[in-house]
Amino acid sequence: MKKVILPIVLLAFVGFGVLETGLTDMEREFAIKEMSKTQDHLLSTVAGLSEVQLSFKPDSTAWSISECVEHLAISENAFDQMLQGSLQAPADPAKRNEVKMTDEQLLGIITDRSKKVKTRESFEPTGKFGSHEETLKAFTAKRAEHIEYVKSTEDELRYHYGQLPFGTIDAYQVLLFMSGHTERHIKQMEEVKAHENFPSE
């Protein structure tokens, strides 16, 4: 009888160990909430704006609101590639100490508009989606994919990694960075809307 029970007990411990390496319910809920919140904030920020308002630029070096939206659509796809790339390598708990930032610190850095960063050329808006409506549709479609992924994934996101200019982040943080990046550029859009010469209609 003992010979039968022991393998069952060991299997149970192994099984629980595997489950613990996935996302906790709290992590899953937090990421879904953040990604949904920033998507909704984007949609409410651009809702009802005319083409003139969407195209307004405070100066020749600034982006318009429609260009900010295109940058977000481009970035959403780029972050997806980063996420998929991080999952290609085997999960590696030994590299966990290379992640130096907490989730809160990461979100704080990316949403801080006091530090301006010039984006790479491949992330710059060029009108590639054809119209503001199609651009927004491309963004929301990809964001919906990311939200659905978080809802169901059993990937060990804390043990896969990506590289940003300021250091290593884990795959879960890639998703949070993606959401925080959206909020960063919503703030940029709000700055455009607050400009004294922003069209009234």
Number of C-alpha atoms within 10 A of each C-alpha: 5 6 7 8 10 11 11 11 11 11 12 12 12 11 11 11 11 12 13 10 16 17 20 11 9 9 13 17 13 13 20 20 14 18 24 17 14 20 20 12 15 21 14 10 16 20 9 11 15 13 12 12 19 22 15 21 20 16 9 7 7 13 20 22 27 25 22 20 26 26 23 28 25 20 19 24 16 15 15 18 12 18 21 14 14 21 18 10 11 10 17 12 12 8 14 15 8 12 17 14 15 11 15 10 10 17 20 14 15 19 19 14 14 7 8 7 7 7 9 7 8 11 15 17 19 12 13 10 16 9 12 19 11 14 22 19 14 18 20 18 13 15 22 13 12 19 18 12 13 20 15 10 12 13 17 21 22 20 23 24 26 19 14 9 5 8 11 18 25 25 24 23 24 23 24 22 22 25 26 22 20 27 25 20 20 24 16 18 22 13 13 22 22 11 12 8 11 16 14 9 9
